[in-house]
Amino acid sequence: MRLGLALGGSLWLTACGLAPEDWTPPAPGFLGRQVNPRPAPVVVTKTGGLHGVVIAGSDQSPVPAELVDAVVGGELRRWLSPAERAALAEASQHAAVVERNTKVAWEIQPPNGAADVAGWASPVSDPYRATHGALCREVRQALARADDVIVQTVNLCREEIALGGSVWTLAHWP
């Protein structure tokens, strides 16, 4: 009797652990749907990453003139005039909060009738929290000239400025 009970108990426990790999639980009935409803579907972008107001904050300010050089990468800074740097800085602000790999174009028409100066900025990484605590993102900045394109990748981090506004500037650690 004891042997039969032990054998039956071990077979019962073994059967509980066996389930076919393609087995799925049955769909919940009416009461199950009322007690534990399915979550709402989540919208996921194909390019991925957080973007928009989630990382921009509620008040994204225009780049102040004194911070323009803190947004443009050093290599491109040498090739651009102050007005061109300001245009690239604004494009970089918009690029820092859009979906990954979206190009934000910028263009300046020189007053002397010379050829237009243009380029683009594009985020190439998802936003991340840097070791110093700031929200940062890698942005590719570009200057398109007559026969070539100069591209530089920079790390921009969101900094709070006066009156609750924020500006994305080159990463620097205190």
MIDOSE-1310 file (N, C-alpha, C; in nm, 2 decimals, decimal comma, always signed):
residues 174
mrlg	+0,08/-0,12/+0,00/+0,00/+0,00/+0,00/+0,09/+0,13/+0,00; +0,19/+0,13/+0,09/+0,27/+0,24/+0,10/+0,35/+0,26/-0,03; +0,40/+0,15/-0,09/+0,47/+0,16/-0,22/+0,38/+0,21/-0,33; +0,26/+0,17/-0,33/+0,16/+0,22/-0,43/+0,13/+0,37/-0,42
lalg	+0,12/+0,41/-0,29/+0,10/+0,56/-0,26/+0,22/+0,64/-0,30; +0,34/+0,59/-0,27/+0,46/+0,67/-0,30/+0,48/+0,67/-0,45; +0,45/+0,56/-0,52/+0,47/+0,56/-0,66/+0,36/+0,65/-0,73; +0,24/+0,65/-0,68/+0,14/+0,73/-0,74/+0,17/+0,88/-0,71
gslw	+0,22/+0,91/-0,60/+0,25/+1,05/-0,56/+0,37/+1,10/-0,65; +0,47/+1,02/-0,67/+0,58/+1,06/-0,76/+0,54/+1,08/-0,90; +0,45/+0,99/-0,95/+0,40/+1,00/-1,09/+0,32/+1,13/-1,10; +0,24/+1,16/-1,00/+0,15/+1,28/-1,00/+0,24/+1,41/-1,01
ltac	+0,35/+1,41/-0,93/+0,44/+1,53/-0,92/+0,52/+1,54/-1,05; +0,55/+1,43/-1,11/+0,63/+1,43/-1,24/+0,53/+1,48/-1,35; +0,41/+1,44/-1,35/+0,32/+1,49/-1,45/+0,29/+1,64/-1,44; +0,30/+1,70/-1,32/+0,28/+1,84/-1,31/+0,40/+1,92/-1,38
glap	+0,51/+1,86/-1,38/+0,63/+1,93/-1,44/+0,64/+1,91/-1,59; +0,56/+1,83/-1,65/+0,57/+1,80/-1,79/+0,46/+1,88/-1,86; +0,50/+1,96/-1,96/+0,41/+2,03/-2,04/+0,47/+2,04/-2,18; +0,39/+2,02/-2,28/+0,45/+2,04/-2,42/+0,51/+2,18/-2,44
edwt	+0,61/+2,19/-2,52/+0,67/+2,32/-2,54/+0,58/+2,41/-2,61; +0,49/+2,37/-2,70/+0,40/+2,46/-2,77/+0,27/+2,48/-2,70; +0,26/+2,44/-2,57/+0,14/+2,45/-2,49/+0,12/+2,60/-2,45; +0,00/+2,65/-2,47/-0,03/+2,78/-2,42/-0,15/+2,78/-2,34
ppap	-0,16/+2,86/-2,24/-0,28/+2,85/-2,15/-0,40/+2,90/-2,23; -0,52/+2,85/-2,19/-0,64/+2,88/-2,26/-0,67/+3,03/-2,24; -0,74/+3,09/-2,33/-0,78/+3,23/-2,32/-0,87/+3,25/-2,20; -0,86/+3,36/-2,12/-0,94/+3,38/-2,01/-1,09/+3,39/-2,04
gflg	-1,17/+3,34/-1,96/-1,32/+3,36/-1,98/-1,37/+3,49/-1,94; -1,50/+3,51/-1,94/-1,56/+3,64/-1,91/-1,51/+3,69/-1,77; -1,52/+3,61/-1,67/-1,48/+3,66/-1,54/-1,33/+3,69/-1,53; -1,25/+3,61/-1,60/-1,10/+3,64/-1,60/-1,07/+3,77/-1,67
rqvn	-1,14/+3,80/-1,78/-1,12/+3,93/-1,84/-1,16/+4,05/-1,76; -1,26/+4,03/-1,67/-1,31/+4,14/-1,59/-1,21/+4,16/-1,47; -1,16/+4,05/-1,42/-1,07/+4,06/-1,30/-0,93/+4,11/-1,35; -0,88/+4,05/-1,45/-0,74/+4,08/-1,50/-0,75/+4,11/-1,65
prpa	-0,78/+4,24/-1,68/-0,79/+4,27/-1,83/-0,65/+4,28/-1,89; -0,65/+4,26/-2,02/-0,52/+4,27/-2,09/-0,47/+4,42/-2,09; -0,34/+4,44/-2,09/-0,29/+4,58/-2,09/-0,31/+4,64/-2,23; -0,32/+4,77/-2,24/-0,34/+4,84/-2,36/-0,21/+4,81/-2,45
pvvv	-0,23/+4,81/-2,58/-0,11/+4,79/-2,67/-0,02/+4,90/-2,66; +0,11/+4,87/-2,67/+0,22/+4,97/-2,66/+0,27/+5,00/-2,80; +0,28/+5,13/-2,83/+0,32/+5,18/-2,96/+0,48/+5,18/-2,96; +0,54/+5,11/-3,05/+0,68/+5,10/-3,05/+0,73/+5,15/-3,19
tktg	+0,83/+5,23/-3,19/+0,87/+5,28/-3,32/+0,97/+5,19/-3,38; +0,98/+5,19/-3,52/+1,08/+5,10/-3,58/+1,22/+5,14/-3,55; +1,24/+5,27/-3,54/+1,38/+5,31/-3,52/+1,42/+5,30/-3,37; +1,32/+5,30/-3,29/+1,34/+5,28/-3,15/+1,38/+5,40/-3,07
glhg	+1,39/+5,38/-2,94/+1,43/+5,49/-2,85/+1,33/+5,59/-2,81; +1,35/+5,65/-2,70/+1,26/+5,75/-2,65/+1,29/+5,88/-2,73; +1,18/+5,96/-2,76/+1,20/+6,08/-2,83/+1,08/+6,17/-2,80; +1,09/+6,29/-2,85/+0,98/+6,39/-2,83/+0,99/+6,45/-2,70
vvia	+0,87/+6,48/-2,65/+0,86/+6,55/-2,52/+0,91/+6,47/-2,40; +0,92/+6,34/-2,42/+0,96/+6,25/-2,31/+1,11/+6,29/-2,27; +1,19/+6,32/-2,37/+1,33/+6,36/-2,34/+1,35/+6,51/-2,36; +1,26/+6,58/-2,42/+1,28/+6,73/-2,45/+1,25/+6,81/-2,32
gsdq	+1,16/+6,76/-2,24/+1,11/+6,84/-2,13/+1,00/+6,93/-2,18; +0,94/+7,00/-2,09/+0,82/+7,08/-2,12/+0,86/+7,21/-2,19; +0,98/+7,26/-2,17/+1,02/+7,39/-2,23/+1,16/+7,38/-2,29; +1,16/+7,35/-2,41/+1,29/+7,35/-2,48/+1,32/+7,48/-2,54
spvp	+1,42/+7,55/-2,49/+1,45/+7,69/-2,52/+1,54/+7,70/-2,65; +1,53/+7,81/-2,72/+1,62/+7,83/-2,83/+1,76/+7,85/-2,77; +1,86/+7,82/-2,85/+2,00/+7,82/-2,80/+2,04/+7,97/-2,78; +2,08/+8,01/-2,66/+2,13/+8,14/-2,64/+2,26/+8,17/-2,72
aelv	+2,29/+8,29/-2,76/+2,41/+8,32/-2,84/+2,53/+8,27/-2,77; +2,54/+8,29/-2,64/+2,66/+8,25/-2,57/+2,68/+8,10/-2,56; +2,58/+8,02/-2,59/+2,60/+7,88/-2,58/+2,61/+7,81/-2,71; +2,60/+7,88/-2,82/+2,61/+7,82/-2,96/+2,73/+7,74/-2,97
davv	+2,85/+7,79/-2,93/+2,97/+7,71/-2,95/+2,98/+7,59/-2,85; +2,89/+7,59/-2,75/+2,89/+7,47/-2,66/+2,80/+7,36/-2,72; +2,74/+7,38/-2,84/+2,66/+7,28/-2,90/+2,73/+7,22/-3,02; +2,80/+7,30/-3,10/+2,87/+7,26/-3,22/+3,00/+7,19/-3,19
ggel	+3,03/+7,08/-3,25/+3,15/+7,01/-3,24/+3,27/+7,09/-3,28; +3,39/+7,07/-3,22/+3,51/+7,14/-3,25/+3,55/+7,14/-3,39; +3,54/+7,03/-3,46/+3,59/+7,01/-3,59/+3,51/+7,10/-3,69; +3,38/+7,10/-3,67/+3,29/+7,18/-3,76/+3,30/+7,33/-3,72
rrwl	+3,32/+7,36/-3,59/+3,33/+7,50/-3,55/+3,43/+7,58/-3,63; +3,54/+7,52/-3,67/+3,64/+7,59/-3,74/+3,60/+7,63/-3,88; +3,50/+7,55/-3,94/+3,46/+7,57/-4,08/+3,34/+7,67/-4,09; +3,27/+7,70/-3,98/+3,15/+7,77/-3,99/+3,16/+7,91/-3,93
spae	+3,08/+8,00/-3,99/+3,07/+8,14/-3,94/+2,97/+8,14/-3,82; +2,97/+8,25/-3,74/+2,88/+8,25/-3,63/+2,73/+8,22/-3,66; +2,68/+8,28/-3,78/+2,54/+8,25/-3,82/+2,52/+8,10/-3,85; +2,62/+8,04/-3,92/+2,61/+7,90/-3,96/+2,61/+7,81/-3,83
raal	+2,70/+7,85/-3,74/+2,71/+7,77/-3,61/+2,57/+7,78/-3,54; +2,51/+7,90/-3,54/+2,38/+7,91/-3,47/+2,27/+7,82/-3,54; +2,28/+7,82/-3,67/+2,18/+7,73/-3,75/+2,20/+7,58/-3,72; +2,33/+7,54/-3,71/+2,36/+7,40/-3,68/+2,32/+7,37/-3,53
aeas	+2,34/+7,47/-3,44/+2,31/+7,45/-3,30/+2,16/+7,43/-3,29; +2,08/+7,51/-3,36/+1,93/+7,49/-3,35/+1,89/+7,35/-3,41; +1,95/+7,32/-3,52/+1,92/+7,19/-3,58/+1,96/+7,07/-3,49; +2,07/+7,09/-3,42/+2,11/+6,99/-3,32/+2,02/+6,98/-3,20
qhaa	+1,96/+7,09/-3,16/+1,86/+7,09/-3,05/+1,74/+7,00/-3,10; +1,69/+7,02/-3,22/+1,58/+6,95/-3,27/+1,61/+6,80/-3,29; +1,74/+6,78/-3,34/+1,78/+6,64/-3,36/+1,79/+6,56/-3,23; +1,83/+6,63/-3,12/+1,85/+6,56/-3,00/+1,72/+6,50/-2,94
vver	+1,60/+6,54/-2,99/+1,48/+6,49/-2,94/+1,39/+6,42/-3,04; +1,44/+6,40/-3,16/+1,36/+6,32/-3,26/+1,40/+6,17/-3,26; +1,33/+6,09/-3,34/+1,36/+5,95/-3,35/+1,50/+5,93/-3,40; +1,57/+5,82/-3,36/+1,70/+5,79/-3,41/+1,71/+5,79/-3,56
ntkv	+1,81/+5,84/-3,62/+1,84/+5,84/-3,76/+1,75/+5,93/-3,84; +1,69/+6,02/-3,78/+1,61/+6,12/-3,85/+1,70/+6,24/-3,88; +1,71/+6,29/-4,00/+1,79/+6,40/-4,03/+1,72/+6,53/-4,02; +1,77/+6,63/-3,95/+1,72/+6,76/-3,93/+1,81/+6,85/-4,01
awei	+1,75/+6,91/-4,12/+1,84/+6,99/-4,21/+1,85/+7,13/-4,16; +1,96/+7,20/-4,20/+1,97/+7,34/-4,17/+2,04/+7,40/-4,29; +2,01/+7,53/-4,31/+2,06/+7,60/-4,43/+2,07/+7,75/-4,40; +2,18/+7,81/-4,45/+2,20/+7,96/-4,44/+2,23/+8,01/-4,58
qppn	+2,17/+8,12/-4,61/+2,20/+8,19/-4,74/+2,29/+8,31/-4,70; +2,41/+8,31/-4,74/+2,50/+8,42/-4,71/+2,45/+8,55/-4,78; +2,47/+8,67/-4,71/+2,42/+8,79/-4,77/+2,49/+8,84/-4,89; +2,61/+8,79/-4,92/+2,69/+8,84/-5,03/+2,65/+8,77/-5,16
gaad	+2,55/+8,68/-5,16/+2,52/+8,61/-5,28/+2,60/+8,49/-5,31; +2,68/+8,45/-5,21/+2,76/+8,32/-5,23/+2,67/+8,20/-5,22; +2,72/+8,09/-5,25/+2,64/+7,96/-5,25/+2,59/+7,94/-5,11; +2,47/+7,88/-5,10/+2,42/+7,84/-4,97/+2,51/+7,75/-4,89
vagw	+2,50/+7,76/-4,76/+2,58/+7,67/-4,67/+2,47/+7,59/-4,60; +2,48/+7,46/-4,61/+2,38/+7,37/-4,56/+2,44/+7,25/-4,49; +2,36/+7,18/-4,42/+2,40/+7,05/-4,35/+2,28/+6,99/-4,28; +2,31/+6,90/-4,19/+2,21/+6,83/-4,11/+2,26/+6,79/-3,98
aspv	+2,17/+6,75/-3,89/+2,21/+6,69/-3,77/+2,11/+6,57/-3,75; +2,16/+6,46/-3,69/+2,08/+6,34/-3,68/+2,13/+6,26/-3,55; +2,03/+6,22/-3,47/+2,07/+6,14/-3,35/+2,10/+6,00/-3,40; +2,21/+5,95/-3,34/+2,26/+5,81/-3,38/+2,25/+5,71/-3,27
sdpy	+2,21/+5,76/-3,15/+2,19/+5,67/-3,04/+2,06/+5,69/-2,97; +2,02/+5,60/-2,89/+1,91/+5,62/-2,80/+1,96/+5,71/-2,68; +1,87/+5,79/-2,62/+1,91/+5,87/-2,50/+1,96/+5,77/-2,39; +2,05/+5,82/-2,32/+2,11/+5,75/-2,21/+2,14/+5,84/-2,09
rath	+2,15/+5,78/-1,97/+2,19/+5,86/-1,85/+2,34/+5,84/-1,84; +2,41/+5,96/-1,84/+2,55/+5,96/-1,83/+2,59/+5,94/-1,69; +2,72/+5,91/-1,67/+2,77/+5,88/-1,53/+2,76/+6,00/-1,44; +2,75/+6,12/-1,50/+2,74/+6,24/-1,42/+2,59/+6,28/-1,39
galc	+2,50/+6,19/-1,44/+2,36/+6,21/-1,41/+2,28/+6,28/-1,52; +2,34/+6,33/-1,62/+2,26/+6,41/-1,72/+2,21/+6,31/-1,83; +2,10/+6,35/-1,89/+2,04/+6,28/-2,00/+2,12/+6,32/-2,13; +2,18/+6,22/-2,20/+2,26/+6,25/-2,31/+2,22/+6,17/-2,43
revr	+2,28/+6,21/-2,55/+2,25/+6,14/-2,67/+2,36/+6,18/-2,77; +2,40/+6,08/-2,85/+2,50/+6,10/-2,96/+2,43/+6,16/-3,08; +2,48/+6,27/-3,13/+2,42/+6,33/-3,25/+2,53/+6,35/-3,35; +2,50/+6,32/-3,47/+2,59/+6,34/-3,58/+2,56/+6,47/-3,65
qala	+2,66/+6,56/-3,65/+2,64/+6,69/-3,71/+2,72/+6,69/-3,85; +2,66/+6,76/-3,95/+2,72/+6,75/-4,08/+2,71/+6,89/-4,15; +2,82/+6,92/-4,23/+2,83/+7,04/-4,31/+2,84/+6,99/-4,45; +2,75/+7,02/-4,54/+2,76/+6,98/-4,68/+2,82/+7,09/-4,76
radd	+2,93/+7,07/-4,82/+3,00/+7,17/-4,90/+2,98/+7,13/-5,05; +3,04/+7,21/-5,14/+3,02/+7,18/-5,28/+3,05/+7,04/-5,33; +3,16/+6,98/-5,28/+3,20/+6,85/-5,33/+3,21/+6,75/-5,22; +3,20/+6,78/-5,09/+3,21/+6,68/-4,99/+3,12/+6,72/-4,87
vivq	+3,12/+6,63/-4,77/+3,04/+6,64/-4,65/+3,14/+6,62/-4,53; +3,14/+6,71/-4,44/+3,22/+6,70/-4,32/+3,12/+6,66/-4,21; +3,15/+6,54/-4,15/+3,06/+6,49/-4,05/+3,14/+6,47/-3,92; +3,07/+6,50/-3,81/+3,13/+6,48/-3,67/+3,02/+6,43/-3,58
tvnl	+3,06/+6,33/-3,50/+2,96/+6,28/-3,40/+3,00/+6,34/-3,26; +2,90/+6,39/-3,20/+2,92/+6,46/-3,06/+2,82/+6,40/-2,96; +2,85/+6,41/-2,84/+2,76/+6,37/-2,73/+2,70/+6,50/-2,68; +2,57/+6,51/-2,69/+2,50/+6,63/-2,64/+2,42/+6,58/-2,51
cree	+2,43/+6,67/-2,41/+2,36/+6,64/-2,28/+2,26/+6,75/-2,25; +2,15/+6,72/-2,20/+2,05/+6,82/-2,17/+2,08/+6,89/-2,04; +2,09/+7,03/-2,05/+2,12/+7,11/-1,93/+2,00/+7,21/-1,91; +1,97/+7,22/-1,78/+1,87/+7,32/-1,74/+1,93/+7,46/-1,74
ialg	+1,86/+7,55/-1,80/+1,90/+7,69/-1,80/+1,80/+7,78/-1,73; +1,81/+7,91/-1,73/+1,72/+7,99/-1,65/+1,57/+7,97/-1,68; +1,49/+7,99/-1,58/+1,34/+7,98/-1,59/+1,29/+7,85/-1,64; +1,36/+7,74/-1,61/+1,31/+7,61/-1,63/+1,33/+7,56/-1,77
gsvw	+1,40/+7,63/-1,86/+1,42/+7,59/-2,00/+1,54/+7,49/-2,00; +1,56/+7,43/-2,11/+1,67/+7,33/-2,13/+1,73/+7,35/-2,26; +1,86/+7,32/-2,27/+1,94/+7,33/-2,39/+2,03/+7,20/-2,39; +2,05/+7,14/-2,51/+2,14/+7,03/-2,53/+2,28/+7,09/-2,56
tlah	+2,38/+7,06/-2,48/+2,51/+7,11/-2,50/+2,61/+6,99/-2,51; +2,73/+7,02/-2,55/+2,83/+6,92/-2,56/+2,86/+6,86/-2,42; +2,88/+6,73/-2,41/+2,90/+6,67/-2,28/+3,02/+6,72/-2,21; +3,01/+6,76/-2,09/+3,13/+6,80/-2,01/+3,10/+6,75/-1,86
wp	+3,20/+6,71/-1,80/+3,19/+6,65/-1,67/+3,24/+6,75/-1,56; +3,16/+6,77/-1,46/+3,21/+6,87/-1,36/+3,33/+6,83/-1,29
